[in-house]
Amino acid sequence: MSLKAAEVAHVLLAIVALLLFAHGGGRIFELIRQPKVIGEIAGGLILGPTVLGAFYPGAQHWLFPAGGPTASVLGAFYSIGLLLMVYLTGTEMRMPGGGGERRTVGFITVSGLALPFVFGLSIAQLVDTGQLVGPNGSPTTLALIFGMAVAITSVPVISRIMLDLGILNTVFARIVLAVAIVEDILLYVILAIVLGLAQAQASDSYGVWALLGSDSMALAVVYFTVAPLAFLAVVIRFGPSLFVRMSKSSLNVLEHASPIAFRLFFLFLMCAGCIGLGIDPIFGALVAGMCSSGTARQEEAQPQETLRHISLGFFIPIYFAIVGIKLDLLHHFDVVFFCWFLVLACAVKFASVWLGARLAGEDNPSAVNLSVAMNARGGPGIVLASTAFGAQIINENFFASLVVLSIVTSQLAGFWLWRVVGRGMPLRADPSAKREVITREVEPVAARTTRNGRRP
């Protein structure tokens, strides 16, 4: 279990390099008003086969070997960073909209999620995607990944962009986040189903499904559809109150010793519960974050914020940097495929959100701004790529395209919103203000016609 001194030194050097380049890249991208996550991936890209490996392949292979103790330790940090990333996404999944915003949220959710997903499924069936499938993939699972890649929206990235712009408390931000939250929950459910189906086809199945020992794909479809939905329903119903009762219990030695330790315990317990059911642990991380997101008191919110700082300072940058290292854009990146896939994904998502916004009564500039913001795929898009690639559902070429798609769409959304806000233009017109203006314009006319003795 223990490592030799030389192996420990090797691991520490690799971690130092990952932290330095991840945070350095993140800081550079923050200065140019781009999402920090993109800079963290770019830092890993420099350390990977795309840059360092192209000029000094020996140094790159030594610093980040494919096997051995260093690879195992970094793989553990990668997995923990992924779980913490999804956990923090879950903590942000509080439904913000209400009142008059519900119509817009409802129309955009239905149109902006269903249409891109169905369109992505259709395209995957029409074009030849055989060169994108991994060893555990199938036409069905690949089509689902394709549909999710087109439909997904990033809660963390778009919320961070709007926080930097100072518009997080606006109606526009509440609409975008409300739609993104619903989309991400549904798409994480679909991802859990896809990963379960891939597991059923692989030889390394685990949990209840492994105990069943069935080779029936029909039974696998039923099980891996029902299990995530049932788990989500039970945890959403009882999880938040269970979390609060556990945190306040006098028998909870973890909470009294270290509230952060208890939150990590709760996170890993939910992940272990998913593994026991045969569901991928990232689904447990998501629902754990959703359960612990309602801590309103200061003494309860402070440990959550501390855990957030630790995750964003260490584990999550390492995760994103390793994603960058996994990218080999020189040998496993189809430029032609990526270009048409980028145009297709952006056009379909844009048109679907725009249609929903217009049907809800938004004017054209507001619908355009909402469509661009909802095109940012960010962290969830990268999670989709890394988990599908790790489960061997997709190959390295498709993995690279999905990651770069998430990066480019996040940059475009950030650039557009900065441009609109920088020019002093409103991101969303207020329909109630328009009605007020119309009323004020009509009332004097009515008064004049009454004074002239005519019927108004």
C-alpha positions in Angstrom: 0.0 0.0 0.0 2.9 2.4 0.7 5.0 4.1 -1.9 8.8 4.4 -2.0 10.4 7.7 -1.5 11.2 8.1 -5.2 7.6 7.2 -6.1 6.3 9.8 -3.6 8.6 12.4 -5.1 7.3 11.5 -8.6 3.7 11.9 -7.5 4.4 15.2 -5.8 6.2 16.6 -8.9 3.2 15.6 -11.1 0.8 17.3 -8.7 2.9 20.4 -8.4 3.0 20.6 -12.2 -0.8 20.1 -12.5 -1.6 22.7 -9.9 0.9 25.3 -11.3 -0.4 25.0 -14.9 -4.0 24.6 -14.0 -4.2 27.7 -11.8 -1.8 29.6 -14.1 -4.0 28.9 -17.1 -7.1 29.6 -15.1 -5.7 33.0 -14.0 -4.8 34.0 -17.6 -8.2 33.1 -18.8 -9.8 35.1 -16.0 -7.8 38.2 -17.0 -9.1 37.9 -20.5 -12.6 37.5 -19.2 -13.0 33.8 -20.1 -14.2 30.9 -17.9 -11.5 29.8 -15.5 -12.2 26.1 -16.2 -11.1 26.5 -19.8 -7.7 27.8 -18.6 -7.4 24.9 -16.3 -7.9 22.5 -19.2 -5.5 24.5 -21.3 -2.9 24.1 -18.6 -3.3 20.4 -18.8 -3.2 20.6 -22.6 0.3 22.1 -22.4 1.5 19.3 -20.1 -0.1 16.6 -22.3 0.8 15.0 -25.7 -0.5 17.9 -27.6 2.3 20.3 -26.6 4.9 18.9 -24.2 4.6 15.4 -25.7 5.1 16.9 -29.2 8.4 18.6 -28.3 9.7 16.4 -25.4 7.8 13.1 -25.5 10.3 11.5 -23.1 9.7 14.1 -20.4 5.9 14.0 -20.9 5.8 10.2 -20.6 8.0 10.3 -17.5 6.1 13.0 -15.7 2.7 11.5 -16.5 3.2 7.7 -17.1 0.4 5.6 -18.4 0.8 3.0 -15.6 2.4 2.5 -12.3 2.0 4.2 -8.9 1.9 7.8 -10.2 -0.8 7.0 -12.7 -2.8 5.2 -10.0 -2.5 8.1 -7.5 -3.4 10.7 -10.2 -6.3 8.5 -11.2 -7.6 8.7 -7.7 -7.3 12.5 -7.6 -9.0 12.6 -11.0 -12.0 10.6 -9.7 -12.3 12.5 -6.5 -12.1 15.8 -8.4 -14.9 14.6 -10.8 -17.1 13.7 -7.8 -16.5 17.0 -6.1 -17.2 18.8 -9.3 -20.6 17.1 -9.8 -21.3 17.6 -6.0 -20.8 21.3 -6.3 -23.0 21.3 -9.4 -25.7 19.7 -7.3 -25.4 22.3 -4.5 -26.2 25.0 -7.1 -29.4 23.2 -8.3 -31.9 25.4 -6.5 -34.8 26.4 -8.6 -34.5 30.2 -8.9 -37.4 31.5 -11.1 -41.0 32.2 -10.3 -44.0 34.3 -11.0 -44.0 35.7 -14.5 -40.8 34.0 -15.3 -42.3 30.5 -15.1 -43.8 30.8 -18.6 -40.4 31.6 -20.2 -38.7 28.9 -18.1 -41.3 26.3 -19.0 -41.3 27.0 -22.8 -37.4 27.1 -23.0 -37.1 24.0 -20.9 -39.4 22.0 -23.2 -38.2 23.4 -26.4 -34.5 23.9 -25.6 -34.1 20.4 -24.2 -36.4 18.1 -26.1 -35.8 19.4 -29.6 -31.9 19.3 -29.4 -32.0 15.9 -27.7 -34.3 14.4 -30.3 -32.4 16.1 -33.1 -29.1 14.8 -31.8 -30.6 11.2 -31.6 -31.8 11.6 -35.2 -28.5 12.8 -36.6 -26.6 10.0 -34.8 -28.9 7.5 -36.6 -28.5 9.1 -40.0 -24.8 9.6 -40.2 -22.0 7.0 -39.9 -20.9 7.2 -36.2 -19.2 3.8 -36.2 -15.8 5.5 -36.0 -16.8 7.2 -32.7 -17.8 4.1 -30.7 -15.7 2.8 -27.9 -15.2 -0.9 -26.9 -18.2 -0.9 -24.6 -20.4 1.4 -26.7 -23.3 0.5 -29.0 -25.3 2.5 -31.6 -27.9 3.1 -28.9 -25.6 4.4 -26.2 -23.6 6.5 -28.7 -26.9 8.1 -30.0 -27.8 9.0 -26.4 -24.4 10.6 -25.8 -24.8 12.4 -29.1 -28.2 13.8 -28.1 -26.9 14.9 -24.7 -23.9 16.6 -26.2 -26.2 18.7 -28.3 -28.8 19.5 -25.6 -26.6 20.0 -22.4 -26.1 23.4 -20.7 -23.6 24.2 -18.0 -24.8 25.5 -14.6 -21.4 26.2 -13.1 -19.8 27.9 -16.1 -22.8 30.1 -17.0 -23.4 31.0 -13.3 -19.7 32.0 -13.0 -19.9 34.1 -16.1 -23.0 35.9 -14.8 -21.4 36.3 -11.4 -18.3 38.0 -12.9 -20.7 40.3 -14.9 -22.6 41.2 -11.8 -25.9 40.0 -13.2 -26.5 36.9 -11.2 -29.4 38.4 -9.3 -31.2 39.6 -12.5 -34.4 38.0 -14.0 -32.3 37.0 -17.0 -29.9 35.0 -14.8 -32.8 33.4 -12.9 -34.4 32.2 -16.1 -31.1 30.8 -17.5 -30.2 29.0 -14.3 -33.7 27.6 -13.8 -33.7 26.1 -17.3 -30.1 24.8 -17.0 -30.9 23.1 -13.6 -33.8 21.2 -15.0 -31.8 20.2 -18.1 -28.8 19.1 -16.1 -30.9 16.9 -13.8 -32.7 15.2 -16.6 -29.5 14.7 -18.6 -27.6 13.3 -15.6 -30.4 10.8 -15.3 -30.0 9.8 -18.9 -26.2 9.7 -18.4 -26.7 7.3 -15.5 -28.9 5.1 -17.7 -26.3 5.1 -20.5 -23.4 4.2 -18.2 -25.5 1.4 -16.7 -26.2 0.0 -20.2 -22.5 0.2 -21.0 -21.7 -1.6 -17.8 -24.2 -4.4 -18.7 -22.3 -5.0 -21.9 -18.9 -4.9 -20.2 -17.4 -7.7 -18.1 -16.8 -5.5 -15.1 -20.4 -5.1 -13.9 -20.9 -4.3 -10.2 -23.6 -3.9 -7.5 -27.1 -5.3 -7.7 -26.9 -5.8 -11.5 -23.9 -8.0 -11.1 -25.8 -10.1 -8.5 -28.6 -10.6 -10.9 -26.2 -12.2 -13.4 -28.5 -11.5 -16.3 -27.4 -11.2 -20.0 -30.7 -9.8 -21.1 -30.4 -6.4 -22.7 -34.1 -5.8 -22.3 -33.9 -6.4 -18.6 -30.8 -4.1 -18.5 -32.7 -1.3 -20.2 -35.6 -1.6 -17.7 -33.3 -1.9 -14.6 -31.0 1.0 -15.5 -34.0 3.2 -16.4 -35.9 2.5 -13.2 -33.0 2.4 -10.7 -31.7 6.0 -11.3 -35.2 7.4 -11.4 -36.2 5.6 -8.2 -32.9 6.6 -6.4 -33.4 10.2 -7.4 -37.1 10.2 -6.3 -36.3 8.7 -2.9 -33.3 10.9 -2.2 -35.0 14.1 -3.3 -38.0 13.3 -1.1 -36.1 12.2 2.0 -32.5 13.2 1.4 -32.5 16.9 2.5 -34.3 16.2 5.8 -32.1 13.2 6.4 -29.0 15.4 5.9 -30.3 18.0 8.3 -31.2 15.5 11.0 -27.8 13.8 10.6 -25.9 17.0 10.8 -27.8 18.1 14.0 -27.7 14.7 15.7 -25.7 14.5 19.0 -24.5 11.1 17.9 -22.8 12.5 14.7 -19.2 12.6 15.8 -18.1 13.6 12.4 -20.2 16.8 12.4 -18.9 17.7 15.9 -15.3 17.0 15.0 -15.3 18.4 11.5 -18.4 19.5 9.5 -16.4 19.2 6.3 -15.6 15.6 7.1 -19.3 14.9 7.6 -20.1 16.5 4.2 -17.5 14.3 2.5 -18.9 11.3 4.4 -22.4 12.1 3.1 -21.0 12.6 -0.5 -19.1 9.3 -0.5 -22.0 7.5 1.1 -24.4 8.5 -1.7 -21.8 7.5 -4.2 -21.4 4.1 -2.5 -25.1 3.7 -2.5 -25.2 4.2 -6.3 -22.4 1.8 -6.8 -24.3 -0.8 -4.7 -27.3 -0.3 -7.1 -25.0 -0.6 -10.1 -25.3 3.1 -11.0 -22.3 5.3 -11.7 -21.1 7.2 -8.6 -21.3 10.6 -10.3 -25.1 10.3 -9.9 -24.7 9.9 -6.2 -22.5 13.0 -6.1 -25.1 15.0 -7.9 -28.0 14.0 -5.5 -25.6 14.5 -2.4 -25.1 18.1 -3.5 -28.8 18.6 -4.1 -29.5 17.3 -0.5 -26.9 19.5 1.1 -27.8 22.7 -0.9 -30.5 23.9 1.5 -28.2 24.8 4.4 -29.3 28.4 5.1 -27.9 29.0 8.5 -24.5 30.6 8.7 -23.0 27.9 10.9 -24.2 25.3 8.4 -23.3 27.2 5.2 -19.7 28.0 6.3 -18.4 24.3 6.1 -20.1 24.0 2.7 -18.2 27.1 1.5 -14.9 25.8 3.0 -15.4 22.5 1.2 -16.1 24.5 -2.0 -12.8 26.4 -1.6 -10.8 23.3 -1.0 -12.4 21.6 -4.0 -11.9 24.5 -6.4 -8.4 25.1 -5.1 -7.0 21.5 -5.3 -9.1 18.6 -6.5 -11.2 20.2 -9.4 -8.2 22.0 -11.1 -6.4 18.7 -11.0 -9.4 17.0 -12.6 -9.6 19.5 -15.4 -5.9 19.6 -15.9 -5.9 15.8 -16.3 -8.7 16.1 -18.8 -6.4 18.4 -20.8 -3.6 15.9 -20.5 -5.9 13.2 -21.9 -6.5 15.3 -25.0 -4.2 14.5 -27.9 -5.3 17.0 -30.5 -2.4 16.1 -32.8 -3.3 12.5 -33.3 -6.9 12.0 -32.1 -8.9 15.0 -33.2 -10.9 15.0 -36.4 -11.1 18.7 -37.5 -13.7 18.1 -40.2 -16.0 16.2 -37.9 -15.6 18.7 -35.1 -16.4 21.7 -37.3 -19.7 20.3 -38.6 -20.6 18.9 -35.2 -19.9 22.4 -33.6 -22.1 24.2 -36.1 -24.8 21.6 -35.8 -24.9 21.6 -32.0 -24.8 25.4 -31.7 -27.4 26.0 -34.4 -29.9 23.4 -33.1 -29.5 24.5 -29.5 -29.8 28.2 -30.4 -32.8 27.7 -32.6 -34.6 25.5 -30.0 -34.1 28.0 -27.1 -34.9 31.0 -29.4 -38.2 29.3 -30.4 -39.1 28.6 -26.8 -38.3 32.1 -25.7 -40.4 33.6 -28.6 -43.3 31.4 -27.9 -43.1 32.5 -24.2 -43.5 36.2 -25.4 -39.8 37.3 -25.2 -38.7 39.9 -27.8 -36.0 38.9 -30.3 -33.0 40.5 -28.6 -33.9 38.8 -25.3 -34.5 35.4 -27.1 -31.1 35.7 -28.8 -29.3 36.5 -25.5 -31.0 33.5 -23.8 -30.1 31.2 -26.8 -26.4 32.2 -26.6 -26.2 31.8 -22.9 -27.9 28.3 -23.0 -25.3 27.2 -25.5 -22.5 27.1 -22.9 -21.8 23.4 -22.2 -18.8 23.9 -19.9 -18.4 21.5 -16.9 -21.3 19.2 -17.6 -20.2 18.8 -21.2 -16.7 17.8 -20.0 -18.2 15.5 -17.4 -20.2 13.8 -20.2 -17.1 13.4 -22.3 -14.8 12.1 -19.5 -17.3 9.7 -18.0 -18.4 8.3 -21.4 -14.7 8.0 -22.4 -13.8 6.4 -19.1 -16.6 3.9 -19.5 -15.3 3.2 -23.1 -18.6 4.1 -24.7 -16.9 6.6 -27.0 -13.4 6.6 -28.5 -10.6 9.2 -28.1 -11.6 11.1 -31.2 -15.1 11.8 -30.0 -13.9 12.5 -26.5 -11.6 15.2 -27.8 -14.4 16.7 -29.9 -16.8 16.8 -26.9 -14.2 18.5 -24.7 -13.3 21.1 -27.3 -17.1 21.7 -28.0 -17.6 22.5 -24.3 -14.6 24.9 -24.4 -15.6 26.7 -27.5 -19.3 27.1 -26.6 -18.4 28.4 -23.2 -16.0 31.0 -24.7 -18.7 32.1 -27.2 -21.3 32.5 -24.5 -18.9 34.4 -22.2 -17.7 36.7 -25.1 -21.3 37.5 -26.1 -22.6 38.3 -22.7 -19.6 40.5 -21.9 -20.1 42.3 -25.2 -23.9 42.9 -24.5 -23.3 44.1 -20.9 -20.2 46.1 -21.8 -22.3 48.1 -24.3 -24.9 48.8 -21.7 -27.6 46.9 -23.5 -30.3 45.0 -21.5 -30.0 41.2 -21.6 -33.7 40.8 -21.3 -36.5 43.3 -21.9 -39.1 43.6 -19.1 -42.5 42.7 -20.5 -44.2 44.4 -17.6 -42.4 47.6 -18.4 -43.6 47.4 -21.9 -47.2 47.0 -20.8 -46.7 50.0 -18.5 -45.5 52.2 -21.3 -48.4 51.1 -23.5 -50.9 52.0 -20.8 -49.4 55.4 -20.2 -49.5 56.1 -24.0 -53.2 55.0 -24.3 -54.6 56.7 -21.2 -54.1 60.3 -22.5 -55.8 59.4 -25.8 -58.7 58.1 -23.9 -58.9 61.2 -21.8 -58.8 63.5 -24.9 -61.6 61.6 -26.7 -63.7 61.8 -23.5 -63.3 65.5 -23.3 -64.3 65.9 -27.0 -67.5 64.1 -26.3 -66.6 61.0 -28.3 -66.7 57.5 -27.1 -63.2 56.3 -26.2 
